[in-house]
């Protein structure tokens, strides 16, 4: 018995990776409970599961949902916030002012709740079914992650969530002083969350400890993060080498990967965002520790921090997925396309990163990065029924031969028509089934106004 049969679609299974996956025209997916029961031809599955509820996916693509491995959902409150660029002279200023003073230090629990609901809703409507989110807000703890989880559960996206542990003191330059007490508060926030949302298991929301960086934490804090991650089996999310390495070298005489390896923090359960300014030795360190790289091409570009060595990482067999910090739009299509293009122009080589490789970076690779390779990332019997149905708005045929190229050429998030998580229809024909979209958006705008006014912006 199946509960649901999605039939007559162009089914893309993406098993293991895009090259070994099947492309099934006239395909069907049978769902039982929260899991995929069977994938095959519509004729075969219709005979077998005739009594199930049916979604007719004629003219549509049926595939696993996208997975984004680095987000900060509360950041959306600062989208379009007017910025006085005369106050910003460098990336350092952007971090200090845009990131910390004008946003994170002013973040409240209500702001986290409103922004996270909006961001999760938008990502779902654009086909993203799982995210790894790092919450920041030193004045919003304790309780920041509870606000985040409440929002995520209402909307219905799958998420790993952690609070960013940092020794940074709000209002004080990190060059002047750090405080281990701040990190302790961050650990407490993570531990309290992990007690309610443990890692592993079957929960749609799970904890993953967040660590800001090697330069805003002492070696003792990094060691503690590793100890706790081992104890709770939850893995770590962290930013590595998103700033020029000179800063780390000045502080420790070593690069970030070296510092983190010596602290014992690195490992196959680490999801590391950015990883831009790396030497050959740094790359080797990340590879030998099986660190999962999160490529964040747009925010790397915004900060003027360079282009990560992604083609080399892929050549070396490193696991690379895509993140976006929630700094620009929440539309996965934009990140797929930008990551697909930027390495070609940067290296003056059009052969780098073919379309299938980019799709791996939002499907199978991130599933493995999050330790969920056996649960999500492909349409495989036994895996979670996290499925998206896309109605391509294309000026040309989307066929088994052209469908992979469609994702880099003309795919837009607005083409995503329906989204299922755990077999539950969360987005139906472009509309959320779980929340009132206008109410979610209205509350987010209200919270953005509150934040902006704190920055002296009349609104
Ligand atoms: Zn980040």
Boltz pocket constraint, residues with backbone or C-beta under 6 A from the ligand:
constraints:
  - pocket:
      binder: B
      contacts: [[A, 70], [A, 71], [A, 72], [A, 134], [A, 239], [A, 273], [A, 325]]
      max_distance: 6.0
